[in-house]
Amino acid sequence: MAATTFAFRAMDVSGAATAGELDAESKAAVGEQLRQRGLIVLDVSEKTQPLKIEELLTRWKGPDMRELAVFSRQFATLVASGMPMLRTLHTLEEQTQDDQIREAVASVRADVEAGSTLEQAMERHPKVFDRLFRAMVRSGEQSGRLEDSLDRIAFQVEKSDALLRQVKSALMYPALVFGFAAVVLVAIVAFVIPTFVGIFEDIAKENPGESAALPLPTQICVVASDALTGYWFIIIPVLVLSFVGFFKWKKTDRGHELWDRFKLRLPAKVGDVIQKVALARWSRTFAGSVSAGVPMLQAIKLTGETAGNVVVEQAMDDVYDSVKKGGSIAGPIEENPIFPPMVGHMVAVGEETGQLEHMLAKIADFYEAEVDAKVKALTALIEPLMIVFVGGIVGFIVIAMYLPMFSIYDKIG
């Protein structure tokens, strides 16, 4: 393993403080070197290096979910085989393809070697190991069945990744068509329309007595072209600032809540698909938490925080309050409109029969199948609508450009 630079703080037996940097393979190696010098270690931390643009983009995107699922499967297999934890982590570090996961595993191995629990070591890397992941690992450590918890984590990550990829793949074609159409329309407005405007002006000069005001559709296109070509240095910064402002607003608590509620009300069945995606993720996460042995109140809290929608999170807050007071899980769910009646009934049956995990898994399977069907139907609807929309705009521009020419030629004739 390549040496890493660590910053340290320590003091000698007389109490004099010292600080510096050391190159070593792990924090434990740094501590050993300092102890050999007769120093008392106060703090050891990995020195951060400036990131390249590619690394920044990768870190912003987060780890690959498929690689995380493979990592969890391999982790469970190695733990079940009886391999020591440090050797297991070293093996995983060498086999993992994702850079973020590899760096996180290397850091986890160093922390475990220094005496931390696996869950405590993972807590330093929330982008790779989220709260649900860590809670399930902690439950596995405490129950002595870590391999089972890791298997459940892998299943959870695989299902979440499959759901996300399903939605992304369905929306990829419409997004590409819309992007290409936008580029073509900008090129027409910026370069083609000015050419026609020059032709109109030449015809008007040659036939001053026959000239007439441009038709309204042509005037609209000319104004749009003049604005784009004459004020692009204002339009582009305004668009960029608008996007940045929107994403910053969406990150605020109020903005996040309003945006999530707005998405659920989108027309053309889009809001319905978003609701079903949220319900599939919620039920799968809840089932995974319960099956891993996470305490119920903690499982409810984690499920709400990782559901991906504020409306579902607020609904789980009501469930949390109900269970904390000795009430049921199904009661608040049946009263909240975000959950269809079927969900409340199945959760109630699961509570009464002691099969809550099984019922939640059935709900997840149902809504994942529903998302598949709805996304295919939505894609089939969006594609012709986009073709009509783009064709309508292009047709409008073509007609607008030829209307004045027809009018002038008629008068000349």
C-alpha positions as CSV (number, residue, x, y, z in Angstrom):
1,M,0.0,0.0,0.0
2,A,1.4,3.5,-0.9
3,A,2.4,5.7,2.1
4,T,0.1,8.5,3.1
5,T,1.0,11.7,4.7
6,F,-0.4,12.2,8.2
7,A,-0.4,15.3,10.4
8,F,0.1,14.6,14.1
9,R,0.1,16.4,17.5
10,A,1.9,14.9,20.4
11,M,3.8,15.8,23.6
12,D,6.8,14.4,25.5
13,V,7.0,13.2,29.1
14,S,7.7,16.7,30.3
15,G,4.4,18.0,28.7
16,A,6.0,19.9,25.8
17,A,3.8,19.9,22.8
18,T,5.0,19.0,19.3
19,A,3.4,18.7,15.9
20,G,4.5,17.7,12.4
21,E,3.9,15.3,9.5
22,L,4.8,11.7,8.9
23,D,4.5,9.4,5.9
24,A,3.1,6.0,6.8
25,E,0.7,3.3,5.7
26,S,-1.8,3.9,8.5
27,K,-2.6,5.9,11.6
28,A,-1.5,2.9,13.7
29,A,1.9,3.0,12.1
30,V,2.2,6.8,12.8
31,G,1.3,6.1,16.5
32,E,3.8,3.4,16.7
33,Q,6.6,5.6,15.3
34,L,5.7,8.4,17.7
35,R,5.7,6.0,20.7
36,Q,9.1,4.7,19.7
37,R,10.3,8.3,20.0
38,G,8.9,8.5,23.5
39,L,6.0,10.8,22.6
40,I,2.4,10.7,23.8
41,V,0.0,10.8,20.8
42,L,-2.7,13.4,21.0
43,D,-4.1,13.4,17.5
44,V,-3.3,11.8,14.1
45,S,-5.2,12.8,11.0
46,E,-4.7,12.2,7.3
47,K,-3.4,15.3,5.5
48,T,-5.8,16.5,2.8
49,Q,-4.3,17.0,-0.7
50,P,-5.7,19.4,-3.3
51,L,-8.2,17.7,-5.5
52,K,-8.2,17.7,-9.3
53,I,-11.3,18.6,-11.2
54,E,-12.0,15.0,-12.1
55,E,-11.7,14.0,-8.4
56,L,-14.0,16.8,-7.4
57,L,-16.7,15.7,-9.9
58,T,-16.4,12.1,-8.7
59,R,-16.7,13.1,-5.1
60,W,-19.7,15.3,-5.8
61,K,-21.4,12.4,-7.7
62,G,-20.8,9.9,-4.9
63,P,-19.8,6.3,-5.0
64,D,-21.1,3.9,-7.7
65,M,-24.1,2.1,-6.1
66,R,-23.4,-1.1,-8.0
67,E,-19.9,-1.2,-6.7
68,L,-21.2,-0.5,-3.2
69,A,-23.5,-3.5,-3.6
70,V,-20.6,-5.7,-4.8
71,F,-18.5,-4.5,-1.9
72,S,-21.2,-5.4,0.6
73,R,-21.6,-8.9,-0.9
74,Q,-17.9,-9.5,-0.9
75,F,-17.7,-8.2,2.7
76,A,-20.4,-10.5,3.9
77,T,-18.7,-13.5,2.2
78,L,-15.3,-12.8,3.7
79,V,-16.7,-12.3,7.2
80,A,-18.8,-15.5,6.9
81,S,-15.6,-17.4,5.9
82,G,-14.0,-16.5,9.2
83,M,-11.3,-14.3,7.8
84,P,-10.0,-11.7,10.4
85,M,-11.5,-8.2,10.0
86,L,-8.3,-6.4,9.2
87,R,-7.3,-8.9,6.5
88,T,-10.9,-8.7,5.2
89,L,-10.7,-4.9,4.8
90,H,-7.3,-5.1,3.2
91,T,-8.7,-7.6,0.6
92,L,-11.7,-5.5,-0.1
93,E,-9.5,-2.4,-0.5
94,E,-7.5,-4.2,-3.2
95,Q,-10.5,-5.6,-5.0
96,T,-12.8,-2.5,-5.0
97,Q,-12.9,-0.6,-8.4
98,D,-14.5,2.6,-7.1
99,D,-12.0,5.1,-5.9
100,Q,-14.2,6.6,-3.2
101,I,-15.1,3.2,-1.7
102,R,-11.4,2.2,-1.9
103,E,-10.3,5.3,0.0
104,A,-13.1,4.9,2.6
105,V,-12.2,1.2,3.1
106,A,-8.5,2.1,3.6
107,S,-9.5,4.7,6.2
108,V,-11.9,2.3,7.9
109,R,-9.1,-0.4,8.1
110,A,-6.8,2.1,9.7
111,D,-9.4,3.2,12.3
112,V,-10.3,-0.4,13.1
113,E,-6.6,-1.2,13.5
114,A,-6.4,1.7,15.9
115,G,-9.3,0.3,18.1
116,S,-12.5,1.8,16.6
117,T,-15.6,-0.3,15.9
118,L,-16.5,-0.9,12.3
119,E,-19.6,1.4,12.6
120,Q,-17.6,4.1,14.3
121,A,-14.9,3.9,11.5
122,M,-17.6,4.1,8.8
123,E,-19.2,7.1,10.4
124,R,-16.3,9.3,9.1
125,H,-17.4,8.5,5.5
126,P,-21.1,9.4,5.3
127,K,-21.1,9.8,1.5
128,V,-20.1,6.1,1.1
129,F,-21.7,4.6,4.2
130,D,-25.0,6.4,4.9
131,R,-26.9,6.3,8.2
132,L,-28.9,3.2,7.2
133,F,-25.8,1.3,6.2
134,R,-24.1,2.2,9.5
135,A,-27.1,1.3,11.6
136,M,-27.4,-2.1,10.0
137,V,-23.7,-2.7,10.5
138,R,-24.0,-1.7,14.2
139,S,-26.9,-4.1,14.6
140,G,-24.9,-6.9,13.0
141,E,-21.9,-6.2,15.2
142,Q,-24.0,-6.1,18.4
143,S,-25.9,-9.3,17.5
144,G,-22.8,-11.2,16.3
145,R,-24.4,-11.7,12.8
146,L,-22.5,-9.1,10.8
147,E,-22.5,-11.3,7.6
148,D,-26.3,-11.4,7.6
149,S,-26.5,-7.6,8.0
150,L,-24.1,-7.1,5.2
151,D,-26.1,-9.5,3.0
152,R,-29.2,-7.4,3.7
153,I,-27.3,-4.2,3.0
154,A,-26.2,-5.6,-0.4
155,F,-29.8,-6.6,-1.2
156,Q,-31.0,-3.1,-0.2
157,V,-28.4,-1.3,-2.3
158,E,-29.0,-3.6,-5.3
159,K,-32.7,-2.9,-5.2
160,S,-32.2,0.9,-4.8
161,D,-29.7,0.9,-7.6
162,A,-32.0,-1.1,-9.9
163,L,-34.9,1.3,-9.2
164,L,-32.7,4.3,-9.9
165,R,-31.2,2.9,-13.1
166,Q,-34.7,2.0,-14.3
167,V,-36.0,5.5,-14.0
168,K,-32.8,7.0,-15.5
169,S,-32.8,4.7,-18.5
170,A,-36.4,5.5,-19.2
171,L,-35.8,9.2,-19.1
172,M,-32.5,9.1,-21.0
173,Y,-34.0,9.1,-24.5
174,P,-36.5,12.0,-23.9
175,A,-33.7,14.0,-22.3
176,L,-31.4,13.5,-25.3
177,V,-34.1,14.4,-27.7
178,F,-35.0,17.6,-25.8
179,G,-31.3,18.6,-25.5
180,F,-30.6,18.1,-29.2
181,A,-33.8,20.0,-30.1
182,A,-32.8,22.9,-27.8
183,V,-29.4,23.1,-29.5
184,V,-31.0,23.1,-33.0
185,L,-33.6,25.7,-32.1
186,V,-30.9,28.0,-30.6
187,A,-28.8,27.6,-33.8
188,I,-31.9,28.4,-36.0
189,V,-32.7,31.5,-33.9
190,A,-29.1,32.7,-33.7
191,F,-27.9,32.0,-37.3
192,V,-30.8,31.2,-39.7
193,I,-33.3,33.9,-38.8
194,P,-30.8,36.7,-39.2
195,T,-30.1,35.5,-42.7
196,F,-33.8,35.7,-43.5
197,V,-34.0,39.2,-41.9
198,G,-31.3,40.3,-44.4
199,I,-33.3,38.9,-47.3
200,F,-36.4,40.8,-46.1
201,E,-34.5,44.0,-45.9
202,D,-33.0,43.6,-49.4
203,I,-36.4,42.9,-50.9
204,A,-37.9,45.9,-49.1
205,K,-35.1,48.2,-50.5
206,E,-35.6,46.9,-54.0
207,N,-39.4,47.3,-53.8
208,P,-40.0,50.3,-51.5
209,G,-43.5,50.8,-52.7
210,E,-44.5,47.3,-52.1
211,S,-43.0,46.8,-48.6
212,A,-45.2,46.0,-45.7
213,A,-44.9,45.4,-42.0
214,L,-43.7,41.9,-41.1
215,P,-46.4,39.4,-40.0
216,L,-46.8,38.9,-36.2
217,P,-45.2,35.4,-36.2
218,T,-42.2,36.8,-38.1
219,Q,-41.9,39.7,-35.7
220,I,-41.8,37.2,-32.7
221,C,-39.0,35.2,-34.3
222,V,-37.0,38.3,-35.2
223,V,-37.3,39.7,-31.7
224,A,-36.2,36.4,-30.2
225,S,-33.2,36.3,-32.6
226,D,-32.2,39.9,-31.9
227,A,-32.4,39.2,-28.1
228,L,-30.3,36.1,-28.4
229,T,-27.7,37.5,-30.7
230,G,-27.6,41.0,-29.2
231,Y,-27.9,40.3,-25.5
232,W,-26.3,36.8,-25.1
233,F,-23.8,38.2,-22.6
234,I,-26.8,39.1,-20.3
235,I,-29.1,36.1,-21.1
236,I,-26.4,33.4,-20.4
237,P,-25.3,34.8,-16.9
238,V,-29.0,35.2,-16.0
239,L,-29.8,31.6,-16.9
240,V,-26.7,30.4,-15.0
241,L,-27.6,32.5,-11.9
242,S,-31.2,31.3,-12.1
243,F,-30.1,27.6,-12.1
244,V,-27.6,28.2,-9.2
245,G,-30.2,30.1,-7.2
246,F,-32.8,27.4,-7.8
247,F,-30.5,24.6,-6.6
248,K,-29.5,26.7,-3.6
249,W,-33.1,27.4,-2.8
250,K,-33.9,23.6,-3.2
251,K,-31.3,22.8,-0.5
252,T,-33.0,25.0,2.1
253,D,-35.5,23.2,4.4
254,R,-38.4,25.3,3.1
255,G,-37.3,25.0,-0.6
256,H,-36.7,21.3,-0.3
257,E,-40.2,20.7,1.2
258,L,-42.0,22.9,-1.4
259,W,-40.1,21.2,-4.3
260,D,-40.9,17.7,-3.0
261,R,-44.6,18.6,-2.7
262,F,-44.6,20.2,-6.1
263,K,-43.1,17.0,-7.7
264,L,-45.9,14.9,-6.3
265,R,-48.5,17.2,-8.1
266,L,-46.8,17.2,-11.5
267,P,-49.3,16.4,-14.3
268,A,-49.3,13.7,-17.0
269,K,-48.8,10.9,-14.3
270,V,-45.3,12.2,-13.5
271,G,-46.3,13.0,-9.9
272,D,-47.8,9.5,-9.7
273,V,-44.5,7.9,-10.8
274,I,-42.6,10.0,-8.3
275,Q,-44.9,9.0,-5.5
276,K,-44.5,5.3,-6.3
277,V,-40.7,5.6,-6.5
278,A,-40.8,7.2,-3.0
279,L,-43.0,4.4,-1.7
280,A,-40.9,1.6,-3.2
281,R,-37.8,3.1,-1.6
282,W,-39.5,3.7,1.7
283,S,-40.9,0.2,2.0
284,R,-37.6,-1.5,0.9
285,T,-35.6,0.6,3.4
286,F,-38.1,0.0,6.2
287,A,-38.0,-3.8,5.5
288,G,-34.2,-3.9,5.4
289,S,-34.0,-2.0,8.7
290,V,-36.4,-4.3,10.5
291,S,-34.9,-7.5,9.1
292,A,-31.4,-6.3,10.2
293,G,-32.6,-6.0,13.8
294,V,-32.4,-2.2,14.0
295,P,-34.5,-1.0,17.0
296,M,-38.0,-0.1,15.8
297,L,-37.8,3.6,16.7
298,Q,-34.4,4.0,15.1
299,A,-35.6,2.1,12.0
300,I,-38.6,4.4,11.7
301,K,-36.4,7.5,12.0
302,L,-33.8,6.2,9.5
303,T,-36.5,5.2,7.0
304,G,-38.0,8.7,7.1
305,E,-34.6,10.4,6.7
306,T,-33.5,8.1,3.7
307,A,-36.9,8.0,1.9
308,G,-35.9,10.8,-0.5
309,N,-39.0,12.8,0.0
310,V,-39.9,15.3,2.7
311,V,-43.6,14.3,2.6
312,V,-42.7,10.7,3.5
313,E,-40.2,11.9,6.1
314,Q,-42.9,14.0,7.8
315,A,-45.3,11.0,7.7
316,M,-42.6,8.9,9.4
317,D,-42.3,11.5,12.1
318,D,-45.9,10.9,12.9
319,V,-45.3,7.2,13.0
320,Y,-42.3,7.7,15.3
321,D,-44.5,9.8,17.7
322,S,-47.2,7.1,17.6
323,V,-44.9,4.2,18.4
324,K,-43.0,6.2,21.0
325,K,-46.3,6.7,22.9
326,G,-47.2,3.0,22.6
327,G,-49.4,3.3,19.5
328,S,-49.3,1.4,16.2
329,I,-47.3,1.9,13.0
330,A,-50.3,1.4,10.8
331,G,-52.5,4.1,12.4
332,P,-50.6,7.2,11.2
333,I,-49.9,5.5,7.8
334,E,-53.6,4.9,7.2
335,E,-54.4,8.6,8.0
336,N,-51.7,10.1,5.8
337,P,-52.7,10.7,2.1
338,I,-49.2,10.0,0.8
339,F,-49.8,6.3,1.5
340,P,-52.5,4.5,-0.5
341,P,-55.0,2.5,1.5
342,M,-53.3,-0.8,0.5
343,V,-50.1,0.2,2.3
344,G,-51.9,0.9,5.6
345,H,-53.8,-2.3,5.4
346,M,-50.7,-4.5,4.7
347,V,-48.7,-2.8,7.5
348,A,-51.6,-3.3,9.9
349,V,-51.7,-7.0,8.9
350,G,-47.9,-7.2,9.3
351,E,-48.1,-5.8,12.8
352,E,-50.9,-8.1,13.9
353,T,-49.2,-11.2,12.6
354,G,-45.6,-10.4,13.5
355,Q,-44.7,-10.4,9.8
356,L,-44.0,-6.7,9.3
357,E,-40.8,-7.3,7.5
358,H,-42.5,-9.7,5.1
359,M,-45.3,-7.3,4.4
360,L,-43.0,-4.4,3.8
361,A,-41.0,-6.4,1.3
362,K,-44.2,-7.3,-0.5
363,I,-45.2,-3.6,-0.7
364,A,-41.7,-2.8,-2.1
365,D,-42.0,-5.6,-4.7
366,F,-45.5,-4.3,-5.7
367,Y,-44.4,-0.7,-6.1
368,E,-41.2,-1.5,-7.9
369,A,-43.3,-3.4,-10.5
370,E,-45.7,-0.5,-10.6
371,V,-42.8,1.9,-11.2
372,D,-41.6,-0.3,-14.1
373,A,-45.0,-0.3,-15.7
374,K,-45.7,3.4,-15.1
375,V,-42.3,4.5,-16.4
376,K,-42.7,2.6,-19.6
377,A,-46.2,4.1,-20.1
378,L,-44.9,7.6,-19.3
379,T,-42.0,7.1,-21.7
380,A,-44.4,6.0,-24.5
381,L,-46.5,9.2,-23.8
382,I,-43.6,11.6,-23.6
383,E,-41.9,10.6,-26.8
384,P,-44.7,11.6,-29.2
385,L,-45.5,14.7,-27.2
386,M,-41.9,15.8,-27.5
387,I,-41.9,15.1,-31.3
388,V,-45.1,17.2,-31.7
389,F,-43.7,20.0,-29.5
390,V,-40.3,20.2,-31.3
391,G,-42.0,19.8,-34.7
392,G,-44.5,22.6,-33.8
393,I,-41.8,25.0,-32.9
394,V,-39.7,24.3,-36.0
395,G,-42.8,24.5,-38.2
396,F,-43.8,27.8,-36.6
397,I,-40.3,29.3,-37.3
398,V,-40.4,28.0,-40.9
399,I,-43.8,29.4,-41.6
400,A,-42.9,32.7,-39.9
401,M,-39.8,33.1,-42.1
402,Y,-41.7,32.4,-45.4
403,L,-44.8,34.4,-44.7
404,P,-43.4,37.9,-45.5
405,M,-41.7,36.5,-48.7
406,F,-45.0,35.1,-50.0
407,S,-46.7,38.4,-49.2
408,I,-44.1,40.5,-51.0
409,Y,-44.0,38.2,-54.0
410,D,-47.8,38.3,-54.3
411,K,-47.7,42.0,-54.4
412,I,-44.9,42.1,-56.9
413,G,-46.8,39.6,-59.1
